[in-house]
Structure formats: C-alpha cells, structure tokens
Amino acid sequence: MLSIQSYGMTDVGLLRTHNEDCFEADDRHKVYVVADGMGGHNHGEVASRVAVDSIREFISQTVDRDGTLPVGYDASLLQHSNRLKRSIQVAHDQVLTAIREDGTLLGMGTTIVGAMLESHVLAIAHVGDSRGYRLRDGHLELLTQDHTWVNEQVVAGYLSEEQAKSHPLKNVVTRALGGDSEVVVDVVETRACPGDLFLLCSDGLTTMLSDQEIHERLIRDVPLDEICKRMVNDANARGGFDNVTVVLLKIEESENADEETQEAL
C-alpha cells in the first residue's frame, strides 16, 4: 500500500488585494484540490470556496462504494476516478446554484485541479488552467492540458509554444466551473510509485515560473514545506501578479505495508 505526505499553501501575491484561490489537502481520504477563482472582488473567492467545499462533502459522503452516485459513470475509469470526476461535476452545479440564488455573483467561476489516490493509481481531474505535474526519477512531466484558447491553438498547430508564452489571450480559459450549463472534466489515471512527487498548482505559479524553474525547485532534497515556500516566494519575486497556490504530494511506501501483506495472505 502507498501513503501520501502532503503540504499546501496559498498566497495573495503582491498586486491583488484579496485571494481568490482555495485548496484542500485531505490525507484521510487521499484527496487534494486546487481551485483558482475568477470573477472579481469576492466573486472568485466565493466560487473557489464553494467548489472545494462541495468536493470535500461529496467525497466524504461516498466513502461507501455503494453510495457513489451512478450518474455519468465512466466505465473506462476506476471507481475512485469516477468519484473525483463526479465530485467536480457536482461542484460545478453548486457554483451555478450559488449564482442563481444571488444575482450579484453572476460571472463568477473557478478552475479546478484535483487528485485522488487509491491503491497504486492516482487520478488527476481538472477543468481550466490549474495544473498537475509529476516528478519521477528526476523527470518532470505535465499531466494536464490547459483549457485555454491559446493552448488549443498550440495543439491545433496555429501557434508555437514560444508565441503562446507572450500571447495577449494566454489567460483566457475555455472551460471553468460556473461557466456553461454542462462541464467537461478531463481525467488522467497514472500509476503512483514510492518516490513520486506530484504538484497541483494555480496559474499564479506557472505564469511566473517556467517548467524548468519548477523542476529545479522540486528536485531539491528538502522538506515539502520548504519547497512550497520557495516556489511561492520566487513567484512573488517575479512580480507576484496573481494569487499563487501550490500543493505537493509525496508518495511513500506505507509503514504498515508488511503487516497489510501478511493480513492479505
């Protein structure tokens, strides 16, 4: 069995007056979420908080497999991946409900990236441009694809990656919770191994630090809290234009692995 050591932090940055990001690090259920709210003063903060609270509630209420909602079940995904995906769809509905109940919240939304571990498989689900990375054996891999207009142009071959970095529309997202009536959630399943380090983050980090710079900080053999603080401080040192949120997950062999193996025999 695998266990997770986690650490997360969020920072308002240097230019914003309030923090619209929100995160969850739930070691008990092995669920981790980063939400980056949009919509201006208070609105984005409400959207990200509603989304994170909704995901937490859904996951805690569906611990019993028989209690998992069957709506939209994807047979190509594992059970816990479906739970994570469904929790994000429910969160989207909750954001829309909040908007309907309070007209002043019209226009708010949030991106989301979440991870959930069961057995040896980590599911990563996301909507928008918050990202999930994996560091394994010194190699950093981006596991998510930004749902932005610019990235879609890169994928289609209309823009180069270099052009995308400075494009004036690079922050325009094409998917978000609270947007269209239906939300499309991308899910990736990856086998987790002891020693893997996963990073969930808002674009407040990735617009300030390149993948190479993120890699240089993740490979340092220091405690997770030091890595998080270093990345947040470095993002602020580059200008701190946006809120920045980072959550790190270190995969370890469970201390009870031998006992669990014996019990299974």
C-alpha positions as CSV (number, residue, x, y, z in Angstrom):
1,M,0.0,0.0,0.0
2,L,1.0,3.6,-0.6
3,S,0.8,6.6,1.7
4,I,1.0,10.3,1.0
5,Q,2.9,13.1,2.7
6,S,1.3,16.4,1.6
7,Y,1.8,20.1,2.1
8,G,-0.1,23.0,0.6
9,M,-0.1,26.8,0.8
10,T,-1.7,29.8,-0.9
11,D,-0.6,33.4,-1.1
12,V,-2.4,36.6,-2.2
13,G,0.7,37.8,-4.2
14,L,1.9,41.4,-4.4
15,L,-0.7,43.1,-6.6
16,R,-4.1,41.6,-5.6
17,T,-6.0,42.9,-2.6
18,H,-7.6,39.5,-1.9
19,N,-7.0,35.8,-2.5
20,E,-9.4,34.1,-4.9
21,D,-7.6,30.7,-4.7
22,C,-8.6,27.9,-2.4
23,F,-7.1,24.5,-1.7
24,E,-7.8,21.2,0.1
25,A,-5.3,18.6,1.3
26,D,-7.2,15.7,2.8
27,D,-4.8,12.9,3.8
28,R,-7.6,10.9,5.4
29,H,-9.4,10.4,2.1
30,K,-6.3,11.0,0.0
31,V,-7.9,13.8,-2.0
32,Y,-6.2,17.1,-2.9
33,V,-7.7,20.1,-4.7
34,V,-6.6,23.5,-6.0
35,A,-9.2,26.0,-7.2
36,D,-8.5,29.3,-8.8
37,G,-11.5,31.6,-8.6
38,M,-12.5,34.2,-11.2
39,G,-15.0,37.0,-11.3
40,G,-13.5,40.0,-9.5
41,H,-13.7,41.1,-5.9
42,N,-15.3,38.5,-3.6
43,H,-16.9,36.6,-6.5
44,G,-13.9,34.4,-7.4
45,E,-13.3,33.7,-3.8
46,V,-16.9,32.5,-3.4
47,A,-16.6,30.3,-6.5
48,S,-13.4,28.6,-5.4
49,R,-14.6,28.0,-1.8
50,V,-18.0,26.6,-3.0
51,A,-16.2,24.2,-5.3
52,V,-13.7,23.0,-2.7
53,D,-16.3,22.6,0.0
54,S,-18.6,20.7,-2.5
55,I,-15.8,18.3,-3.5
56,R,-14.9,17.6,0.1
57,E,-18.5,16.9,1.1
58,F,-19.1,14.7,-1.9
59,I,-16.0,12.6,-1.3
60,S,-16.7,12.2,2.4
61,Q,-20.3,11.1,1.6
62,T,-19.3,8.5,-0.9
63,V,-16.7,6.6,1.1
64,D,-19.1,3.6,0.9
65,R,-18.8,2.5,-2.7
66,D,-22.5,1.6,-2.8
67,G,-23.3,5.2,-2.1
68,T,-21.5,6.6,-5.1
69,L,-23.8,8.4,-7.4
70,P,-24.2,6.4,-10.7
71,V,-24.9,9.5,-12.8
72,G,-22.5,9.8,-15.7
73,Y,-20.4,6.8,-14.6
74,D,-17.5,6.3,-17.0
75,A,-16.7,2.6,-17.4
76,S,-13.2,3.4,-18.7
77,L,-12.2,4.8,-15.4
78,L,-11.6,3.3,-12.0
79,Q,-14.1,3.7,-9.2
80,H,-12.2,6.4,-7.3
81,S,-11.5,8.3,-10.6
82,N,-15.3,8.4,-11.2
83,R,-15.8,9.7,-7.7
84,L,-13.3,12.5,-8.2
85,K,-14.8,13.3,-11.7
86,R,-18.3,13.3,-10.3
87,S,-17.4,15.5,-7.4
88,I,-16.1,18.2,-9.8
89,Q,-19.4,18.0,-11.8
90,V,-21.3,18.4,-8.5
91,A,-19.1,21.3,-7.6
92,H,-19.9,22.9,-10.9
93,D,-23.6,22.5,-10.2
94,Q,-23.2,24.1,-6.8
95,V,-21.4,27.1,-8.3
96,L,-24.3,27.6,-10.7
97,T,-26.8,27.2,-7.9
98,A,-25.0,29.9,-5.9
99,I,-25.2,32.2,-8.9
100,R,-28.9,31.6,-9.4
101,E,-29.6,32.3,-5.7
102,D,-27.5,35.5,-5.7
103,G,-27.5,37.6,-8.8
104,T,-24.5,39.7,-7.6
105,L,-22.4,36.6,-8.1
106,L,-23.2,36.5,-11.9
107,G,-20.0,36.0,-13.9
108,M,-18.0,34.1,-11.2
109,G,-16.3,30.9,-11.8
110,T,-13.3,28.8,-10.9
111,T,-10.7,26.5,-12.5
112,I,-10.0,23.3,-10.6
113,V,-7.4,20.5,-10.4
114,G,-7.8,17.6,-8.1
115,A,-6.0,14.4,-7.3
116,M,-7.2,11.2,-5.5
117,L,-5.1,8.1,-4.7
118,E,-6.5,4.6,-4.2
119,S,-4.3,1.5,-4.2
120,H,-1.4,2.4,-6.7
121,V,-3.4,4.6,-9.0
122,L,-3.5,8.4,-8.7
123,A,-6.4,10.0,-10.6
124,I,-6.0,13.7,-11.6
125,A,-9.1,15.6,-12.8
126,H,-9.1,19.2,-14.0
127,V,-11.1,22.0,-15.6
128,G,-9.3,25.1,-16.7
129,D,-5.6,26.1,-16.5
130,S,-4.7,24.9,-13.0
131,R,-2.2,22.2,-13.5
132,G,-0.9,18.8,-12.3
133,Y,2.7,17.7,-12.6
134,R,4.6,14.6,-11.7
135,L,8.3,14.4,-10.8
136,R,9.7,10.9,-11.2
137,D,13.3,9.8,-11.2
138,G,14.3,13.5,-11.8
139,H,12.0,13.9,-14.8
140,L,9.2,16.4,-14.6
141,E,6.0,15.7,-16.6
142,L,2.9,17.9,-17.1
143,L,-0.1,15.6,-16.7
144,T,-2.8,18.1,-17.6
145,Q,-3.5,20.2,-20.6
146,D,-4.6,23.8,-20.1
147,H,-8.1,24.5,-21.2
148,T,-7.3,27.9,-22.7
149,W,-7.8,29.4,-26.1
150,V,-4.1,29.8,-26.6
151,N,-3.2,26.2,-25.7
152,E,-5.9,25.0,-28.1
153,Q,-4.3,27.0,-30.9
154,V,-0.9,25.4,-30.0
155,V,-2.4,21.9,-30.1
156,A,-4.1,22.7,-33.4
157,G,-0.7,23.9,-34.8
158,Y,-1.7,27.5,-35.3
159,L,0.6,28.9,-32.6
160,S,4.1,27.8,-31.4
161,E,4.8,27.3,-27.7
162,E,7.0,30.4,-27.8
163,Q,4.3,32.5,-29.4
164,A,1.8,31.2,-26.8
165,K,4.0,32.4,-23.9
166,S,3.5,36.1,-24.8
167,H,0.1,36.0,-26.5
168,P,-2.3,38.6,-25.1
169,L,-5.1,36.0,-24.8
170,K,-2.9,33.4,-23.0
171,N,-5.1,33.6,-19.8
172,V,-8.4,33.2,-21.5
173,V,-9.8,29.9,-20.3
174,T,-12.3,27.8,-22.4
175,R,-13.6,25.7,-19.5
176,A,-14.4,26.6,-15.9
177,L,-16.8,25.6,-13.1
178,G,-19.7,28.0,-13.3
179,G,-19.5,28.6,-17.0
180,D,-21.6,26.6,-19.4
181,S,-24.6,24.6,-18.1
182,E,-22.5,21.4,-18.6
183,V,-18.9,21.0,-17.7
184,V,-16.4,18.6,-19.3
185,V,-13.9,17.2,-16.9
186,D,-10.6,15.7,-18.1
187,V,-9.3,12.8,-16.1
188,V,-5.9,11.1,-16.2
189,E,-5.0,7.9,-14.3
190,T,-1.4,7.3,-13.6
191,R,0.3,4.6,-11.6
192,A,1.9,6.1,-8.5
193,C,5.3,4.8,-7.2
194,P,7.2,5.4,-4.0
195,G,9.4,8.5,-4.5
196,D,7.0,10.2,-6.9
197,L,6.3,13.9,-6.2
198,F,3.1,15.4,-7.5
199,L,2.4,19.1,-7.8
200,L,-1.0,20.7,-8.1
201,C,-0.9,24.5,-8.7
202,S,-2.8,27.5,-9.9
203,D,-1.6,29.6,-12.8
204,G,-0.2,32.1,-10.4
205,L,2.8,29.8,-10.2
206,T,3.1,28.7,-13.8
207,T,2.8,32.2,-15.3
208,M,5.7,33.3,-13.1
209,L,8.0,30.2,-13.2
210,S,8.8,28.1,-16.2
211,D,8.6,24.3,-16.1
212,Q,12.4,24.2,-15.9
213,E,12.4,26.5,-12.9
214,I,9.6,24.5,-11.2
215,H,11.7,21.3,-11.9
216,E,14.8,22.9,-10.3
217,R,12.9,23.6,-7.1
218,L,11.1,20.2,-6.9
219,I,14.3,18.1,-7.2
220,R,15.8,19.7,-4.1
221,D,16.0,17.2,-1.2
222,V,14.3,19.4,1.4
223,P,11.0,19.1,3.3
224,L,7.8,19.8,1.3
225,D,7.0,23.0,3.2
226,E,10.4,24.5,2.2
227,I,9.7,23.6,-1.5
228,C,6.3,25.2,-1.4
229,K,7.5,28.4,0.4
230,R,10.4,28.7,-2.1
231,M,8.1,28.5,-5.1
232,V,5.6,31.0,-3.7
233,N,8.4,33.4,-2.7
234,D,10.0,33.1,-6.1
235,A,6.7,33.7,-7.9
236,N,6.3,36.9,-5.8
237,A,9.9,37.9,-6.5
238,R,9.0,37.8,-10.2
239,G,6.2,40.3,-9.6
240,G,3.5,38.4,-7.8
241,F,0.9,39.4,-10.3
242,D,-1.6,36.8,-9.2
243,N,-2.6,34.7,-6.3
244,V,-0.4,31.6,-6.1
245,T,-1.4,28.2,-4.7
246,V,0.7,25.0,-4.5
247,V,0.0,21.6,-3.1
248,L,2.7,18.9,-3.0
249,L,2.1,15.2,-2.7
250,K,5.0,12.8,-1.9
251,I,4.2,9.2,-2.5
252,E,5.7,6.8,0.1
253,E,5.5,3.1,0.9
254,S,3.1,2.7,3.8
255,E,4.7,1.9,7.1
256,N,2.1,-0.9,7.6
257,A,2.8,-2.4,4.2
258,D,4.3,-5.6,5.6
259,E,1.5,-6.0,8.1
260,E,-1.1,-5.4,5.4
261,T,0.6,-8.0,3.1
262,Q,0.6,-10.6,5.9
263,E,-3.1,-10.0,6.6
264,A,-3.9,-10.5,3.0
265,L,-2.1,-13.9,2.8
